Amino acid sequence: MIRFLRWRIAFLVCAAIAISYFDRQTLPVAIAAIQREIPISNTQFSQLQACFLVAYALMYAGGGKLIDALGTRAGFAWIMLWWSLACASHGLARGFAMLAVSRLLLGAGEGGGFPAATKAVAEWFPTRERSTAMGIINAGTAVGAVIAPPAISMIITGLNWRWVFFISGAIGLLWTAFWWTRYRPARSHPQLGAEERAVIREALEYSGEESRAAGEWFRLLALPQVWGLVSAKFLSDAAWYFYLFWLPKYLYDARGFDIKTVGAFAWIPYAFSGIGSLCGGWFSSELIRRGYSLNFARKAALGASAAVMPCILFLTHAPVTLALMLFSIAFFGQQSWSTLVMILPADLFPHRAVGSVAGLVGFGGAIGGAVFGMVAGYLLDHGFGYGPVFLAVGTFHVAAFFIILLSVRHVAPVRTGFLEVAA
């Protein structure tokens, strides 16, 4: 028997999410080297990210159904196998069209990552431990993004840009093999001890009901709370995906960084994003512990996160060191915000509807990233520069916060007929 088996499962899934964020950073960090062989304009760069995000959005919304159909073990294995081969295929590209196809396939695979991770948590953790487990797993986003710039820089310097994709794809394939041999749902895992079985008794009764409400999407969309969360995520993730995909390119284009300098410094804002992921949830929980209402605790933490985001408005006039600091503050605020927005569906909706609402919210966020990425590429290719782009992203979270205030008047369970029946 293996002690604390459930926490080993959490770290295994965390590794998958880290690989996911490493893989999606391969193109943005390697873009300067790629452009020496394949001419890519800012508009085309935004189109490549749109290919990823549209496929990601569709898979994010429907990924839960796929995982239900295949099971967590087989479903996550197929998803990782798909996106690892898609990532590796970038290294075979000879032109923009092949890169676009590879990016589309990568998004289609990675969109299933978080639905699979969520179901693994439900299969292994009781309710009281799920937020901690998801915190560990979500930390993988920062781990992958922090590792990417220096690791990709080393690979390009030692080999060439194509090996970035081959190596990252190979890492995903190794994880797939390890997952296939080590993962089973808790109820059927041969190495789950009696003591831990008693601790996670609630998880052993999990039947996947939380993922089966996709048929209720049209009714859910009639609720102002759902529209508010989707709209807020559309705006805030428009900013986040711009930061995620365009930070290295901005450092190349506007600050004169080369690949080694990007590798040395671009990881810093991503590290702050990981700290923000932990701090946002902690701050809200601490307010509740001190006796404040759930409504106040969530909105105060969201408001504080949104309040730091306009600092990016000063970026284009700041020296390099201060610019990296401003990016770090924005990344911190964004991931603090994101952690809290991910919690709201569980605060507002019964278990059976949480998966569907979360899928719709994630879909809205990815589409926001795709749309604004295209706008940013157009502005940059038509001489507007980065100033107007950062002006926009500096205001998105503030606007999103006011949308949440208007649409979610009180953070408490939504009372409406079909949800009460579903619960």
For each residue, the residues with C-beta under 8 A, 3 or more apart:
1: 191 192 193 194
2: 5 8 191 192 193
3: 193 196
4: 7 8 196
5: 2 8 9 189 191 192 193 196
6: 9 10 124 125 129 133 186 196 200 203
7: 4 10 11 133 136
8: 2 4 5 11 12
9: 5 6 12 13 120 124 183
10: 6 7 13 14 121 124 125 133 136 137
11: 7 8 14 15 136
12: 8 9 15 16 178 179 182 183
13: 9 10 16 17 116 117 120 121 137 140
14: 10 11 17 18 136 137 139 140 143
15: 11 12 18 19 140 175
16: 12 13 19 20 76 80 113 117 140 175 179
17: 13 14 20 21 113 114 117 137 138 140 141 144
18: 14 15 21 22 140 141 143 144 147
19: 15 16 22 23 80 144 168 171 172 175
20: 16 17 23 24 83 110 113 140 141 144
21: 17 18 24 25 140 141 142 143 144 145 148
22: 18 19 25 26 144 145 147 148 151 168 171
23: 19 20 26 83 84 87 106 110 144 168 169 172
24: 20 21 27 52 106 110 244 245
25: 21 22 28 29 144 145 148 149 152 244 248
26: 22 23 29 30 87 90 148 152 164 165 168
27: 24 30 31 34 48 90 99 103 245
28: 25 31 244 245 246 247 248 249
29: 25 26 148 149 152 153 164 248 259 262 263 266
30: 26 27 33 34 152 156 161 164
31: 27 28 34 35 40 45 248 249 252
32: 35 36 248 249 252 258 259 262
33: 30 36 156 160 161 259
34: 27 30 31 37 38 40 99 161
35: 31 32 38 39 40
36: 32 33
37: 34 161
38: 34 35 93 94 95 96 99
39: 35 96
40: 31 34 35 44 45 48 96 99
41: 44 45 377 381
42: 45 46 376 377 380 381
43: 46 47 374 377 378 380 381
44: 40 41 47 48 96 377
45: 31 40 41 42 48 49 249 377
46: 42 43 49 50 373 374 375 376 377 378
47: 43 44 50 51 100 374 377
48: 27 40 44 45 51 52 96 99 100 103
49: 45 46 52 53 103 241 245 369 370 373
50: 46 47 53 54 370 373 374
51: 47 48 54 55 100 101 103 104 107
52: 24 48 49 55 56 103 104 106 107 110
53: 49 50 56 57 107 241 366 367 369 370 373
54: 50 51 57 58 104 107 366 367 370
55: 51 52 58 59 104 105 106 107 108 111
56: 52 53 59 60 107 108 110 111 366
57: 53 54 60 61 107 111 362 363 364 365 366 367 370
58: 54 55 61 62 108 111 363
59: 55 56 62 63 66 107 108 109 110 111 112
60: 56 57 63 111 112 114 115 359 362 363 366
61: 57 58 359 360 362 363
62: 58 59 65 66 214 359
63: 59 60 66 67 79 111 112 113 114 115 116 359
64: 67 68 115 118 119 211 214 355 356 359
65: 62 68 69 211 214
66: 59 62 63 69 70 75 79 112 115
67: 63 64 70 71 72 75 76 112 115 116 119 211
68: 64 65 119 208 211 212
69: 65 66 75
70: 66 67 74 75 78
71: 67 74 75 185
72: 67 75 76 116 119 120 123 183 185
73: 76 77 179 180 183 184 185
74: 70 71 77 78
75: 66 67 69 70 71 72 78 79 112 116
76: 16 67 72 73 79 80 112 116 117 120 179 183
77: 73 74 80 81 176 179 180
78: 70 74 75 81 82
79: 63 66 75 76 82 83 109 110 112 113 116
80: 16 19 76 77 83 84 109 113 172 175 176 179
81: 77 78 84 85 172 173 176
82: 78 79 85 86 105 108 109
83: 20 23 79 80 86 87 105 106 108 109 110 113 172
84: 23 80 81 87 88 109 168 169 170 171 172 173 175 176
85: 81 82 88 89 105 169 173
86: 82 83 89 90 102 105 106 108 109 169
87: 23 26 83 84 90 102 106 165 168 169 172
88: 84 85 91 92 165 166 168 169 170
89: 85 86 92 93 98 101 102 105 165 169
90: 26 27 86 87 93 99 102 103 106 162 165
91: 88 161 162 163 164 165 166 169
92: 88 89 98 162
93: 38 89 90 98 99 102
94: 38 98
95: 38 98 99
96: 38 39 40 44 48 99 100
97: 100 101
98: 89 92 93 94 95 101 102
99: 27 34 38 40 48 90 93 95 96 102 103
100: 47 48 51 96 97 103 104
101: 51 89 97 98 104 105
102: 86 87 89 90 93 98 99 105 106
103: 27 48 49 51 52 90 99 100 106 107
104: 51 52 54 55 100 101 107 108
105: 55 82 83 85 86 89 101 102 108 109
106: 23 24 52 55 83 86 87 90 102 103 109 110
107: 51 52 53 54 55 56 57 59 103 104 110 111
108: 55 56 58 59 82 83 86 104 105 111
109: 59 79 80 82 83 84 86 105 106 112 113
110: 20 23 24 52 56 59 79 83 106 107 113
111: 55 56 57 58 59 60 63 107 108 366
112: 59 60 63 66 67 75 76 79 109 115 116
113: 16 17 20 63 79 80 83 109 110 116 117
114: 17 60 63 117 118 362
115: 60 63 64 66 67 112 118 119 211 355 359
116: 13 63 67 72 75 76 79 112 113 119 120
117: 13 16 17 76 113 114 120 121 134 137
118: 64 114 115 121 122 134 355 358
119: 64 67 68 72 115 116 122 123 208 211
120: 9 13 72 76 116 117 123 124 183
121: 10 13 117 118 124 125 130 133 134 137
122: 118 119 125 130 203 206 208 210
123: 72 119 120 185 186 187 203 206
124: 6 9 10 120 121 133 185 186 200 203
125: 6 10 121 122 129 130 133 200 203
126: 129 130 199 200 201 202 203
127: 130 202
128:
129: 6 125 126 132 133
130: 121 122 125 126 127 133 134
131: 134 135 281 343
132: 129 135 136
133: 6 7 10 121 124 125 129 130 136 137
134: 117 118 121 130 131 137 138
135: 131 132 138 139 277 278 281 339
136: 7 10 11 14 132 133 139 140
137: 10 13 14 17 117 121 133 134 140
138: 17 134 135 141 277 339 342
139: 14 135 136 142 143 274 277 278
140: 13 14 15 16 17 18 20 21 136 137 143 144
141: 17 18 20 21 138 144 145 273 274 277 335
142: 21 139 145 146 270 271 273 274 275 277 335
143: 14 18 21 139 140 146 147 274
144: 17 18 19 20 21 22 23 25 140 141 147 148
145: 21 22 25 141 142 148 244 267 270 273
146: 142 143 149 267 270 271 274
147: 18 22 143 144 150 151 267
148: 21 22 25 26 29 144 145 151 152 267 270
149: 25 29 146 152 153 248 262 263 264 265 266 267 270
150: 147 153 154 263 264 267
151: 22 147 148 154 155 263
152: 25 26 29 30 148 149 155 156 164 263
153: 29 149 150 156 157 259 260 262 263 264
154: 150 151 157 158 263
155: 151 152 158 159 163 164 167
156: 30 33 152 153 159 160 161 163 164 259
157: 153 154 259 260
158: 154 155
159: 155 156 162 163
160: 33 156 163
161: 30 33 34 37 91 156 164 165
162: 90 91 92 159 165 166
163: 91 155 156 159 160 166 167
164: 26 29 30 91 152 155 156 161 167 168
165: 26 87 88 89 90 91 161 162 168 169
166: 88 91 162 163 169 170
167: 155 163 164 170 171
168: 19 22 23 26 84 87 88 164 165 171 172
169: 23 84 85 86 87 88 89 91 165 166 172 173
170: 84 88 166 167 173 174
171: 19 22 84 167 168 174 175
172: 19 23 80 81 83 84 87 168 169 175 176
173: 81 84 85 169 170 176 177
174: 170 171 177 178
175: 15 16 19 80 84 171 172 178 179
176: 77 80 81 84 172 173 179 180
177: 173 174 180 181
178: 12 174 175 181 182
179: 12 16 73 76 77 80 175 176 182 183
180: 73 77 176 177 183
181: 177 178
182: 12 178 179
183: 9 12 72 73 76 120 179 180
184: 73 188 189 190
185: 71 72 73 123 124 188 189
186: 6 123 124 189 192 197 200 203 204
187: 123 204
188: 184 185
189: 5 184 185 186 192
190: 184
191: 1 2 5
192: 1 2 5 186 189 196 197
193: 1 2 3 5 196 197
194: 1 197 198
195: 198 199
196: 3 4 5 6 192 193 199 200
197: 186 192 193 194 200 201 204
198: 194 195 201
199: 126 195 196
200: 6 124 125 126 186 196 197 203 204
201: 126 197 198 204 205
202: 126 127 205 206
203: 6 122 123 124 125 126 186 200 206
204: 186 187 197 200 201
205: 201 202
206: 122 123 202 203
207:
208: 68 119 122 211 212
209: 212 351 352
210: 122 213 351 352 354 355
211: 64 65 67 68 115 119 208 214 355
212: 68 208 209 215 352 355
213: 210 216 217 220 352 353 355 356 422
214: 62 64 65 211 217 355 356 359
215: 212
216: 213 219 220 353 356 418 422
217: 213 214 220 221 356 360
218: 221 222
219: 216 222 223 418
220: 213 216 217 223 226 353 356 357 360
221: 217 218 226 227 360
222: 218 219 226
223: 219 220 226 227 414 416
224: 227 228 407
225: 228 229 348 407 408 414
226: 220 221 222 223 229 230 357 360
227: 221 223 224 230 231 407
228: 224 225 231 232 403 404 406 407 408
229: 225 226 232 233 341 344 345 357 360 361 364 404 407 408
230: 226 227 233 234 360 361 363 364
231: 227 228 234 235 364 400 403 407
232: 228 229 235 236 341 400 401 403 404 407
233: 229 230 236 237 341 361 362 364 365 368 400
234: 230 231 237 238 364 365 367 368
235: 231 232 238 239 368 396 397 399 400 403
236: 232 233 239 240 334 337 338 341 365 368 396 397 400
237: 233 234 240 241 338 364 365 366 368 369
238: 234 235 241 242 368 369 371 372 393 396
239: 235 236 242 243 309 334 372 393 394 396 397
240: 236 237 243 244 334 338 365 369
241: 49 53 237 238 244 245 365 366 368 369 370 372 373
242: 238 239 245 246 369 372 373 376 389 393
243: 239 240 246 247 269 327 330 331 334 393
244: 24 25 28 145 240 241 247
245: 24 27 28 49 241 242 249 369 373
246: 28 242 243 249 250 373 376
247: 28 243 244 250 251 266 269 327
248: 25 28 29 31 32 149 251 252 262 266
249: 28 31 32 45 245 246 252 253
250: 246 247 253 254 255 386
251: 247 248 254 255 257 261 262 265 266
252: 31 32 248 249 255 256 257 258 262
253: 249 250
254: 250 251 316 386
255: 250 251 252 320 323
256: 252
257: 251 252 261 262 265 266
258: 32 252 261 262
259: 29 32 33 153 156 157 262 263
260: 153 157 263 264
261: 251 257 258 264 265
262: 29 32 149 153 248 251 252 257 258 259 265 266
263: 29 149 150 151 152 153 154 259 260 266 267
264: 149 150 153 260 261
265: 149 251 257 261 262 268 324
266: 29 149 247 248 251 257 262 263 269 270
267: 145 146 147 148 149 150 263 270 271
268: 265 271 272 324 327 328
269: 243 247 266 272 273 324 327 328 330 331
270: 142 145 146 148 149 266 267 273 274 331
271: 142 146 267 268 274 275 328
272: 268 269 275 276 328 329 331 332
273: 141 142 145 269 270 276 277 331 332 334 335
274: 139 141 142 143 146 270 271 277 278 335
275: 142 271 272 278 279 332
276: 272 273 279 280 305 331 332 333 334 335 336 337 339
277: 135 138 139 141 142 273 274 280 281 335 336 338 339
278: 135 139 274 275 281 282 339
279: 275 276 282 283 332 336
280: 276 277 283 284 301 305 335 336 337 338 339 340
281: 131 135 277 278 284 285 339 340 343
282: 278 279 285 286
283: 279 280 286 287 301 304 336
284: 280 281 287 288 297 298 300 301 340 343
285: 281 282 288 289 297
286: 282 283 289 290
287: 283 284 290 292 296 297 300 301
288: 284 285 291 292 293 294 297
289: 285 286
290: 286 287
291: 288
292: 287 288 296 297 300
293: 288 296 297
294: 288 297 298 347 411 412
295: 298 299 410 411 412
296: 287 292 293 299 300
297: 284 285 287 288 292 293 294 300 301
298: 284 294 295 301 302 340 343 344 347 411
299: 295 296 302 303 404 405 411
300: 284 287 292 296 297 303 304
301: 280 283 284 287 297 298 304 305 336 340
302: 298 299 305 306 337 340 341 401 404
303: 299 300 306 307 401
304: 283 300 301 307 308 336
305: 276 280 301 302 308 309 333 334 336 337 340 397
306: 302 303 309 333 337 397 398 400 401
307: 303 304 310 333 398
308: 304 305 311 329 330 332 333
309: 239 305 306 312 330 333 334 337 393 394 395 396 397 398
310: 307 313 394 395 398
311: 308 314 326 329 330 394
312: 309 315 326 327 330 390 393 394
313: 310 390 391 394
314: 311 317 318 326
315: 312 318 323 326 327 386 390
316: 254 385 386 387 390
317: 314
318: 314 315 322 323 326
319: 322 323
320: 255 323 324
321: 324 325
322: 318 319 325 326
323: 255 315 318 319 320 326 327
324: 265 268 269 320 321 327 328
325: 321 322 328 329
326: 311 312 314 315 318 322 323 329 330
327: 243 247 268 269 312 315 323 324 330 331
328: 268 269 271 272 324 325 331 332
329: 272 308 311 325 326 332 333
330: 243 269 308 309 311 312 326 327 333 334
331: 243 269 270 272 273 276 327 328 334 335
332: 272 273 275 276 279 308 328 329 335 336
333: 276 305 306 307 308 309 329 330 336 337 397
334: 236 239 240 243 273 276 305 309 330 331 337 338 397
335: 141 142 273 274 276 277 280 331 332 338 339
336: 276 277 279 280 283 301 304 305 332 333 339 340
337: 236 276 280 302 305 306 309 333 334 340 341 397
338: 236 237 240 277 280 334 335 341 342
339: 135 138 276 277 278 280 281 335 336 342 343
340: 280 281 284 298 301 302 305 336 337 343 344
341: 229 232 233 236 302 337 338 344 361
342: 138 338 339 345 358
343: 131 281 284 298 339 340 346 347
344: 229 298 340 341 347 348 404 408 411
345: 229 342 348 349 353 354 357 358 361
346: 343 349 354
347: 294 298 343 344 411 412 413
348: 225 344 345 357 408 411 412 413 414
349: 345 346 353 354 357 413 414 419
350: 353 354 413 419 420 422 423
351: 209 210 354 423
352: 209 210 212 213 355 422 423
353: 213 216 220 345 349 350 356 357 419 422 423
354: 210 345 346 349 350 351 357 358
355: 64 115 118 210 211 212 213 214 352 358 359
356: 64 213 214 216 217 220 353 359 360
357: 220 226 229 345 348 349 353 354 360 361
358: 118 342 345 354 355 361 362
359: 60 61 62 63 64 115 214 355 356 362 363
360: 61 217 220 221 226 229 230 356 357 363 364
361: 229 230 233 341 345 357 358 364 365
362: 57 60 61 114 233 358 359 365 366
363: 57 58 60 61 230 359 360 366 367
364: 57 229 230 231 233 234 237 360 361 367 368
365: 57 233 234 236 237 240 241 361 362 368 369
366: 53 54 56 57 60 111 237 241 362 363 369 370
367: 53 54 57 234 363 364 370 371
368: 233 234 235 236 237 238 241 364 365 371 372
369: 49 53 237 238 240 241 242 245 365 366 372 373
370: 49 50 53 54 57 241 366 367 373 374
371: 238 367 368 374 375
372: 238 239 241 242 368 369 375 376 392 393
373: 46 49 50 53 241 242 245 246 369 370 376 377
374: 43 46 47 50 370 371 377 378
375: 46 371 372 378 379 392
376: 42 46 242 246 372 373 379 380 389
377: 41 42 43 44 45 46 47 373 374 380 381
378: 43 46 374 375 381 382
379: 375 376 382 384 385 388 389
380: 42 43 376 377 384 385 386 389
381: 41 42 43 377 378
382: 378 379
383:
384: 379 380 387 388 389
385: 316 379 380 388 389
386: 250 254 315 316 380 389 390
387: 316 384 390 391
388: 379 384 385 391 392
389: 242 376 379 380 384 385 386 392 393
390: 312 313 315 316 386 387 393 394
391: 313 387 388 394 395
392: 372 375 388 389 395 396
393: 238 239 242 243 309 312 372 389 390 396
394: 239 309 310 311 312 313 390 391
395: 309 310 391 392 398 399
396: 235 236 238 239 309 392 393 399 400
397: 235 236 239 305 306 309 333 334 337 400 401
398: 306 307 309 310 395 401 402
399: 235 395 396 402 403
400: 231 232 233 235 236 306 396 397 403 404
401: 232 302 303 306 397 398 404 405
402: 398 399 405 406
403: 228 231 232 235 399 400 406 407
404: 228 229 232 299 302 344 400 401 407 408
405: 299 401 402 408 409
406: 228 402 403 409
407: 224 225 227 228 229 231 232 403 404
408: 225 228 229 344 348 404 405 411
409: 405 406
410: 295
411: 294 295 298 299 344 347 348 408
412: 294 295 347 348
413: 347 348 349 350
414: 223 225 348 349 419
415: 419 420
416: 223 419 420
417: 420 421
418: 216 219 421 422
419: 349 350 353 414 415 416 422 423
420: 350 415 416 417 423
421: 417 418
422: 213 216 350 352 353 418 419
423: 350 351 352 353 419 420
